Amino acid sequence: MEKITHVNDWISSLPKIRKRRIWSVVIDGKVVQGVSATDNRKSTAEKYIAEKYPNTKFTLVFNCWKY
């Protein structure tokens, strides 16, 4: 195990804890599935759902944060 000489090196060596946004996909008033995006952007999640359900009107509703 290497010796850590600086506090900043030690902090950067810790695993990253990332919060992820989870959206519910609503189609025809029913929640079909939950979706998240790796970059936490709603537009990325919308693009993914638009490809999965082509020609379908849907709404993304913020659900929760996940760690």
Secondary structure, DSSP 8 states (H G I E B T S, - for coil): -----SHHHHHHHS-----EEEEEEEETTEEEEEE--TT--HHHHHHHHHHHSTT---EEEEEEEE-
